[in-house]
Amino acid sequence: MFVLIAMTALGPVTLNIIGPAMPGLQAVYRVSYQAAQSMVYMYLFAFAAAQLFVGPLADRYGRRPLVLIGLVIFLAGSHLMLIAHIIKVLAAGRALQAIGGYAVMALARAAIRDVHDRAGSASMIGYVTSAMVIAHMLASPVGGWLFEHHGLFAVLTIPLVAGIAAFSLCPVGLHKTLVTRGTMPVHIGGITLANFRVLSNANYRACALSAAFSATAY
């Protein structure tokens, strides 16, 4: 459970911790506030795009391998952000963080559903969701304090440290959960068709819009 919570918190922390450091991004990279704020947009766009592919890949190849790959991608993006000298490289690192962060967060929930029944999954996902909300809540003030007292570099270092910590927990705390993997090859056409089928479901659209409006208000 501790590993799943750490995996789930990684994405929200990375999304929000950079918010208070926007003035630092402006000063260091000599860009406008709008360009600095693109670090938020880039993260959300890549996060959304990753959702179309992570699920089918995890069904085909298993949860644990995709989590480890996601963490490697996340760590690569975090490292790229620390060494970036221009805002475009920083944005690329941010996109990699989002792709890896989503893979880890989504597959934490998938692993729960693999090993628990409906009632047990609801309880476990409740704990994981609480951790995600708390991570959202704490990331901004922590980022603000770090930026004020230690500067932009300290803020950008936190996701790398958190990613290393999560990765170090996986060998002992994250086990194989998907007993039967898919056998069909994964390709863009099949994923696209499957997503259109999901979008054609009115119940899905209602749930998706509810979540979207909540996120928009936030």
N, C-alpha and C positions, 0 to 999 in steps of 0.2 A: 504494500500500500504506500509506503514511504517513497519507493521508486516511482510509482505511478503519479503521486502528487508532485514530485520533483519534475517529472517529464511534462506534466500538465502546466506547471507554473512557468516553464521556460519561455514559452511564446508570449504570454501577457507581460512578463517582466521586460522582455526585450522590446516589445512594442511601446511600452509606456515610459520606460526609464529615460529615454532620449528626449522626451518632450520638454522638460525644463532646461535642457542644454541647447535649445535653438539659438540663443545669442552667441554661444560659443562656436557653433557651426558657422554662423554668419561671419564671425571674426576670423576664425582660423582659415576657412576656405574662401573668404572674401566673396560671398554670394548674397543675394537678397534673402529676405525672410521667407518669401514664397519658395525659393529654391531649397532653403534649409528644411522647410516644412514638407518638401517632397519625400523626405526620409520616412514620414508617416505614410504617405500615399503609396510609395514604392513597396513598403512592407505589406500593406493591406492588399494591394493588387497581386503580389506574388503569393501571399497567403491564400487568397481566393483561388488563384489558378492551380495551386498545388492540390486543392481539394478534389479536382477533377480526376487526378491520376493516382494519388496515394492509395486510396481504397482498393481499386482493382489490382494494383501491384502487390499490395499486402495480402489480398485473397489468393493471389497466384504463388507468391514466393514466401509467405509467412510474415508474422508480425515482427519477430525479433530481428531478422535481417534488415527489414525496412527501418526499424527504429535505429539500429546502429548506423545504417547509411544516412538516415536523416540527421543524426547527431554529428556525423563527420561533415556533412554539408553545412550544418549550423556552425560548427567550429571553424570551417574554412571561411565562411562569411564573416564571422566575428574577427578572425585574424586579419582578413582583408580590410576591414574597417579600421583596424589599429594602424595599418601601414599605408592607408590611402593618402595620397597627396592632392588629389582633385576630387571634386564632389561627385563626378560620374563613377569613379571607382568606389567611393563610399556608398553610392546607390546600389551598385552591383553587389557589394557585400551585404547590404541591407536585404536585398532580394534573396540571397542565399540563406540568410538567417531566417527569413520568413518561410521558405520552402522546407528547411530542416525543422524549424519550430512547429510547423503544422503537422508534419509527419509524426513527430514525437507525441504531440498532444492528441491527435486523432487516434493513433494506434494504442495509446494508453486506454482509451475508452473501448476500443475494439477488443483488446486483451481481456478486459473485464467481462464483456459479453461472451467471450469464448468459454470462460470457465464458470460463469454463474448463470442461474436461471433468471427469469424476468424480475422476480421480486429482489433477488440478491443483486442483480445488476443495477436496479434502481437505487438501492441503498449505497452501493459502492460508488456509482457515478455521482450521487449526491455529495459524497465526501470530496471527490475529485473536483466537482464543479465549485464547491465552497473554496477549495484551495485556489482555483483559477480566479475567483472573484477577489479573494484576499490579495493575490499577487497583483491584480490590476490596481487595487486600492493602495498598496504599499510602494509600488514601483515609482510613481511620480514623486512623492516626497523624498524617497531615498535618492532618486536621481537629482532632485533639486539640491539636497544637502551635499551630495558628492560634488556637484558642479560648483557650488558656492565655495566649498572648502578645499577641493582638490583639483578642480578643473575638468575640462572635457575628456581628457585621456582616461581619468578614473571612471567616468560614466561609461565610456566605450569598452572598458575592461571588464565590467561586471558580467555582460552576457558570455564572454569567453570563459570566465571563471565558473559561472553557473553551468555552462555547457560541459566543461571538463568534469565538474562534480557529478553531473547527471550521467555522463559517459562512464565514469569510474564505478558507478553503482550498478550499471546494467549487467556486467558479467556474473554478479552474485545475486542480483535481485530481480532480474527479468528473465523468465524462462519461456520455453516454447509453449504456446497456448492454442494455436490453430492445429487441430488434429488432422483434418482433411483439407488439403489445399486444392485450389482449382487446377484443372488440367488444360484449359483452353489458353492459347497464346494471347498475350496482352498486346493490343495494337490501337493506334489512334482512332481508327474508324469504329471499332467496337466500343471503345470508351465514349466516343461522341454519341453514338446511337443510344447507349445505355443512359446517358445523361438526358437526352431528349425524352426518353421514355419516362424518366423520373419527373421531368418538368411538365409532362402531360397529365400528371396526377394532381387533381384538385386539392386533395388533402395535403399533399406535400407543399403545394404552393401556399396554402393558408399558413402552415407552420413556418415556412421559409419567410413569408412576408412579416409574420409576427416577430421573428427573430431580427429581421432586417430593420424594422421600424424601431425596435429596442436599441439596436446598435447605432442607428442614425441619431436617436435622441442623445445617446452617450457622446 
